[in-house]
């Protein structure tokens, strides 16, 4: 077994794509793509820490619950009880 304390995923056997170190820090060689939803199709809030984007926010205000009905794409996160702009 590997005793380095790292998990390294490689492509083509040599290019490192993702590294997770012993302290659970993750490094990605490429983009991290978040899912895009409308506000109405977001999963039910309740799992704190999830992140996504919505494509139809209405006048979004940072750190406020996201409201649909507009045409603004913004990042959102699940705080455990609501989807919040940010």
C-alpha positions in Angstrom: 0.0 0.0 0.0 0.8 3.6 -0.5 1.9 5.3 2.7 2.3 8.9 1.3 -1.1 9.9 2.7 -2.2 11.2 -0.7 -4.8 10.0 -3.2 -3.7 10.9 -6.8 -5.9 10.3 -9.8 -4.0 10.5 -13.1 -5.0 10.5 -16.8 -3.0 8.6 -19.4 -0.9 7.2 -16.6 1.2 10.3 -16.1 -0.9 13.6 -15.9 -2.2 14.3 -12.4 -5.9 15.3 -12.6 -6.8 15.4 -8.9 -4.8 15.2 -5.7 -6.3 14.7 -2.2 -3.7 15.0 0.5 -3.6 13.6 4.1 -5.4 16.7 5.5 -8.2 16.3 2.9 -7.2 19.3 0.8 -8.1 18.8 -2.9 -6.2 20.1 -5.9 -7.8 19.9 -9.3 -5.7 20.3 -12.5 -8.8 21.3 -14.5 -12.2 23.0 -14.0 -14.7 22.1 -11.3 -18.1 22.2 -12.9 -21.1 22.8 -10.7 -24.6 21.8 -11.8 -27.0 24.5 -13.0 -30.6 24.5 -11.9 -33.6 26.8 -12.0 -34.6 27.9 -8.5 -37.6 25.6 -8.7 -35.6 22.5 -9.6 -32.9 22.9 -6.9 -32.8 19.8 -4.7 -34.5 20.3 -1.3 -32.2 22.3 1.0 -31.0 20.4 4.1 -27.5 19.1 3.2 -25.2 22.0 4.3 -22.2 22.6 2.1 -23.6 21.7 -1.3 -22.9 24.2 -4.1 -24.6 24.8 -7.4 -25.7 27.6 -9.8 -29.1 28.8 -10.6 -29.9 30.4 -14.0 -33.1 32.3 -13.1 -32.4 34.4 -10.0 -34.5 37.5 -9.5 -32.4 40.5 -8.2 -30.0 38.2 -6.1 -28.6 39.7 -2.9 -25.5 38.1 -1.5 -26.0 35.9 1.6 -29.8 36.0 1.1 -32.2 33.1 0.1 -32.3 32.8 -3.7 -35.5 33.8 -5.4 -36.5 32.6 -8.9 -38.3 34.4 -11.7 -35.4 36.4 -13.2 -32.7 35.8 -15.7 -29.5 36.1 -13.6 -27.1 33.2 -13.2 -25.5 33.1 -9.7 -23.8 30.6 -7.5 -25.7 29.3 -4.5 -25.0 27.1 -1.5 -27.1 25.0 0.8 -26.7 26.3 4.4 -28.7 23.3 5.8 -32.1 25.0 5.6 -32.1 27.2 2.5 -30.3 27.8 -0.8 -28.3 31.1 -0.3 -26.8 33.4 -3.0 -23.0 33.3 -2.9 
